[in-house]
Amino acid sequence: MTKTNPNAPVEVESKAKQAFVGLQMLFVAFGALVLVPLITGLDANTALLTAGVGTLLFQLCTGKQVPIFLASSFAFIAPIQYGVATWGIAVTMGGLACTGLVYFALSTLVKLRGAEALQKVFPPVVVGPVIIIIGMGLAPVAVDMALGKGSAYEYNDAVLVSMVTLLTTLSVAVFAKGIMKLIPIMFGITAGYVLCLFLGLINFQPVLDAPWFSLPNITTPEFKLEAILYLLPIAIAPAVEHVGGIMAISSVTGKDFLKKPGLHRTLLGDGVATTAASLLGGPPNTTYAEVTGAVMLTRNFNPNIMTWAAVWAIAISFCGKVGAFLSTIPTIVMGGIMMLVFGSIAVVGMSTLIRGKVDVTEARNLCIISVVMTFGIGGMFVNFGEISLKGISLCAVVAIILNLILPKAKDQVEIQE
């Protein structure tokens, strides 16, 4: 009697089966994917299109070897909101397109100096607090949306809907099993949406008026130096997180993707996907942990499945009624989701410090973390003529500079040597 290995990959040979599994992978990513455009005011159909295009470009850069899906990055939510309010969508997209240069630079660094070079330039003491600021900076936005501030929703309705949405999301994330555990956002949005239906808070007229087939809204980017300098440093955190994403999928599949196709190629692919998405008017892309979890759960390691997920995303992006339906989701529902999602981003930053075994009481580390946290939460900004550096960008630049100029403790120097 032969024994089967439970960790062995599941071979999906049929094209029809691959297409179905690919749709399942897109379903896992769908909630988080459309969350970013719905929060930032971008077009959800465009985000679907750019997620599909970005994933295909990533596969092209990596020789179609890595079973991973790329879609909307949460790290850019606050910067996109600020950029759109300050310069408009076109200039914001131009700035976001340039963030791909960060990935290109890091890809070149890894190619020339090895993956260890990233650790020296962007150690946990730099990346950790910046990621925390990304999450904490969004906390007021989440609370305002959950309370219905600036909207037509009554306070009692807003709190009821947002809390039901939040509690549903929490419950699924903690108690659900299997594939359900990977899509808590979908369940939370569904629960909040159904409650809004009963409360009469949803207008279906946009869905009825929308055509079945329509082209996604493509934005022609414009380039402004101030916007580029503001957005460029923000890409550092998700770029470094990319390394963790590639390590995770390597662990799941049992293949070292850091070596083949190589971290330099995966970084390049992520950068190309991010630039392409922004040039089309969509949010920057990043590797999706939810999809990696689904890969681990289903044992489907075939990269062709992600190709199908990308094709499905592109196909759905041309359905006008999908975008119209997503636009009917009340902001108070999104507020309930955001209170968990944005807090989770901050936790990722904390875990980065913990995994890196950063001694926060050591004078050098304490100075870096303290200054970054104060600048970020306090809203510090620095003006250079007509150019202003603020928010996450300022925090990232300050963290990098302090890490380079402050002398390391003797024990840290000995460990590195």
N, C-alpha and C positions, 0 to 999 in steps of 0.2 A: 504494500500500500504506500503510495507516494504522498508526501506531505507538501502542502502548499505554503509558500512564504507569504505571510500577511503583509510584509513590507514590499513585496515585489510590485513593479509597475503594472497597471492595467492596460493592456493593449487594445486600442480602439481602432480597428482596421477600416470598417465601413465609413464611407464619406458621410452618409446620412447620420450615423451615430456620432461622428466627429462634430458634425454641424449641431446636433442636439446638445452634446456636452458643451460645445462652445457657447450656445445660447444660455446654458445653465451658468457658465462662468460669468457671462455678461450680467445675468440676473443677480449674481452675488455682488458684483461691483456697482450695479445700477443705482442703488440708493445713495451711496457716497458720491458717485460720479455726477449725478444731477444736483446734488446738494450744493455744490460750489456755485454753479451758475445761478441757481435759484436764490442764493443768499446775496450774491454780488450784483445781480441784475443783468448778467450775461444771458445769452440765448442757450437754453438747454439742448436744443437740437444741434446747435453748433458744437457744444461740448461733446455730444455723442459722436459727431463727425470727427472731431479732432482726436478723441480717444482712439477711435478706430484707425485713423491715419497715423497717429503717433505710434501705436502698437506695431503697425506694419513697417514703419520706418525703423523702429527699434529692431525688429526681426531682420531687416535688411542689413543693418549695421553689425549685427551679432551673428550673421550667418544662419539665422533661424534655429538657434541651438538652445535658447533659454525659454522655458514655458512660463512666461510672465505677461501680465497685462498692465498697460499704462493708461492712466486717466487723471482727472482733475485733482490738483494738489491743494490740500487744506492750508498749507503754509502760506499761500498767496492770497487768502481771503481778505485779510485786513489791508494789505497793500493794494489789492485791486479796488476795494471800496474807497480807499483814500485817493487812489489815482484817478478813478472815474469821477469822483466829486471835485477833484482839483484840476485835472487836465482834460477830462473826457475819455471816452472809450478808445478812440483811435490812438491818442498819444500813450495811453496806458498799455495798449497792445504792442505799440512800438517798443516801449521800455521792457515789457515782458519778453518780447522776441530776443532782445539783447541778453537776457539772463542765460540763454543757452551758451553764451561765451564763457560763463563760469564753468559749465560742464566741459566745454572744449579745453579750457585751460587745465582743469583737473585731470582730464583724460591724457593730455600731453605730459603732465607731471608724472602720472602713474606709468606711462609708457617709458619715460626716460629714467625715472628714479625708483620705480616699484611702488606697490601699494602702501609700503611703510611710510612713504613720504607724506601721505595724507594725514597719518597719525601725528606727525611732527608739526605740520602746519595747522591742523584742525583737531587738537586733542579734545577729550571730553569736557575739559574745563572751559573750552571756548564754545563748543557746539551745544552742550547741555543747557546753560542759562539762556542762550539765544532761542532754543526751542521752547523753553518755559515761557519766555516773553511772548512768543507767537501765540501760545494758548491763552495766557493771562490777559494779553492785550485785547483779545476777542471776547472776554467774559462780559464786559458791559454791553456789548452788542447783543449777545445771547439773552441776557436778562431783559433788556429793553424790548426785544422782539417777543419774548415769552410773556411780558406784561402788556403787550399790545400798544406800547408807546409809539406815537406818530402814526397810528393806524385808526381805522374806523371801528375796531372791535372794542366792546365793553370790557372793563377790567375783569369782572367775574367770569365772563366767557373765556377771556384770554388765559387766565390762571387755570381754569378747569381744563381747557384743551391742552395747554402746554404741559401741565403736570401729568395728565393721562398719557400724553405722548412720551414724556420722559420716563414714567414708571413702566410703560410697556416696553420701551427700549431697554431699560435696565433689567427687567424680568427676563426678556429673551436672551440678552447677553450673558446672564448669570445661570439661568435654569434650563435653557433650551439645549437640545442634543443635535448632533449631526450637522447637516447643511443649514438648519434653521439658526444655529448658533452664530453662523457667519453673516446673517442678514438682519441684525437687530434694528438697523435704521429703517429697512423696508417695513418691518412690523410696526415700528413706532409711528411712521408716517401714515400707514394704513389705519391704525387705531385713531389717531388724531383726526384724520380726514373723515372717517365714518362718523365720529362724534360731531364734527362740524356740519355734516349732512343733517343730522338730527336737530342741530341748533339753527339750521337754515342760514349758514354763513357762507355757502358756496354758490357761485353763479356759473352755471354750465353754458351760458350763451356763447362764450369764446370758443368752446369746443364744438358747438353746433355750427358756428360760422366758419371755422377753420377748414381748409381743404384737406383731403386725404393725402395728396402729394404736394409738397412745396419744397423749395430750396432753402437750406439753412441760411441764416443771416451771416454773410461774410463781411467782416470789417477790414477796410484797407488801413493798415497801421500808419501812424505818423511818428516821427522821431524827434524828441526834445531832450536835450542833454540833462536837464534837471530830473526828468522822469527816469531816464536811464540810470543815472547815478543813485537815485532813490531805490530803484528796484533791483539793481545788479547784486548788491551784497546779500539780499534776501535769499538768493538761490543757494547760498553756501550750506544752509541747514538741510534742505531736502537733498542736495547733492551728496552730502556726507551720509545722510540717512539711506541713500541709494545703496551704499556699500552694505549696510545692514540687511536691506532687502535682497541683495544678491547672495549674501551669506545664508539667509534664511532659505531661499529656494534651492541653494546648493545642498543644504542640510536635508531638505525634504526629499530631493531626488537622488542624493548620494553621489552627485557629480560636482566637481570643483569648478564652477563657472568663473571664479576669480582668475583661474589660470587659462581655461578654455571655454569660451572665446577670449577671456581676459577682461579684467576690470576696466581697462582703458577703453575697450570696445563697448562695454555696457554703459559706461559713463557717456561716451560719445553718442550712443543710441538714445539715451535719455535726453541729452542736450538737443539733438536734432529733433526729437519728438516735441520737446518744449518750445523750441523756436517755431517749428511748423504750426503747432497749435495756436500760438499767439499771432502768427502772420495771418491766420484764417479767422481770428476773432474769438478763439476759445481760451479757456484757462490753461496755464502750464500743466504739463503732465508729470506724473510720478508713478513708481511701481506700487501696485496695490497689494497690501498685506492680506486683505480679505480673499483675494483670488489665490494667493499663495496658500492660505489656509484651506481653500477648496481643493487645490491640487493635492495637498497632504491628505485630505479626507478621502478623496475619490481615487487617489493613486494614478491619476491620468497625467503622465509626464510628457506626452507628445506635444511639441510646440505647435503642431498643426491645429490643435484645439484652440489656442490663442489666436491663430489666424482667423478661424471661424468666428470667434468672439468679436474680433475687430470688424469682420465683414458684417456681422449682425448689427453692430453699433452704427456703422456707416449706413446700412439699409434703413434702420429705424429713424435715423436722423432726417430722412427725407419725408417722413410722415408728419404732416402739419398738425394733425389732431393730437399726436403724442406731446408735442411742445405746448399746444394749447391746454391740454389736460394738466400738464405739470405746472403751468402758470396759474391754475386755479387752486393750488395748494396754499392755504392761508399762511401768512407769516408767523402766526402764533404756533402753528404746528412745527414750523422750522425752528422757532425759538426753543421749543422743548427738546428737539434733537440736538441743537447746538450746545446746550448747557452740558451735555455729556461729551460731545465730540471735542469741543474746545478744551474742556478739562482734561480729556485724554491726551491731547497734544502736549499739555504741560507735564503730564505724567511721563510721557516719552522722554522729555528733557530731564526729568528727575532720574529716570532709570538709566539714562546715558551717563549721568554723574556716578550713579551707584555701580553700574557695570564697569566703569572706568576706574573704580576704587579711588575717586578723588577725595582727598582729605580736605573738607571744607573749612576746617579750623586752622589749617596751615596758612600763614600770612599771605603768601602770594596768591593762592587759590581764593582765599577770602576776599582779597582786594578785587580780583577779576570778576567774581560772581556778584559781589555787592554792588560794584559800579554798574555792571550790565543790568542787574535787576532794578536798581534805582532809576537809571536812565530810561529803561523800557516802561516801567509802571508809572513813573512820574511825568513822562512825556517830554523828556529833554530833547532839544534840537540845537543845531549849530548852523549858522548862516555863513556862506562864503559868497559875498556879493548877492547876486540874484538866486544863487543855488542854496538850497537848504537840505541838510542831512538830519533825518529824524527817525523815530520809531525803531523798527527791527533793523533797518539798514545801519543806523548809527550804532546800535548795540553790537551788531556783527563786526563792524569796523573797529570799535573800541576794544572788543574782546580779543581780536586778532592782534592789534597793536600792543595791548598790555601783555599778552602772552609772549610776544617777541622781545619786549624791552625789559620786563621784570625778570630778575635773576632767579633761576630755579634753585630749590633747596639742594643741599649736597646729596641727600639720599635719592632725590629724583634724577640728578645728573648721573649718579652711579648706576641706577636701574637702566637708564637709556643707553649708557655705554656698555 
